[in-house]
């Protein structure tokens, strides 16, 4: 029965983390291109300055770079959150965690 209780607790904590990540906004800006993603890697907002629009190719590259930067940071935040839960459950020593 204890394993069922542990699984319930793990599911409850995972939902809390998902909710927290959904409300966490990560911003990245590269040369006039600003993007905002949430902790679940959903794009919230993209803003491009007038200066950044002057060179289409560079702007496109900067959009990709800014999105990748924000998503990578979002993944790091999510991993940190899960690491805390896994440690609380005594699973912190698993490979890849």
C-alpha positions, 0 to 999 in steps of 0.5 A, spaced: 500 500 500 505 504 501 507 504 493 500 507 492 501 512 497 508 514 494 505 514 487 499 519 489 504 523 492 509 523 486 503 525 481 500 530 486 507 533 486 508 533 478 502 537 477 504 542 482 510 543 478 507 543 471 502 548 474 508 552 477 512 551 470 506 554 466 506 560 470 514 561 470 516 566 464 523 566 461 525 571 457 531 571 452 533 577 448 538 577 442 540 584 438 533 587 439 529 580 438 525 578 445 522 572 446 518 569 452 516 562 454 513 559 460 516 553 464 513 548 459 516 551 453 510 554 450 512 561 447 508 566 450 510 573 446 515 575 441 517 582 440 522 585 435 525 592 435 525 596 429 532 596 428 532 588 428 527 588 422 532 592 418 536 585 416 531 580 415 536 574 415 539 576 421 532 577 424 530 570 423 537 568 425 536 572 432 529 569 433 531 562 432 537 564 437 533 567 442 528 562 442 533 556 443 536 560 449 529 561 452 527 554 451 534 551 454 533 555 460 526 553 461 528 546 461 534 547 466 528 550 470 524 544 469 530 539 471 531 543 477 524 543 479 524 535 478 530 534 481 528 537 488 522 532 488 526 526 486 530 528 492 524 528 496 522 521 494 529 518 495 530 518 488 536 523 487 541 518 485 538 516 479 542 516 473 541 522 469 538 526 475 
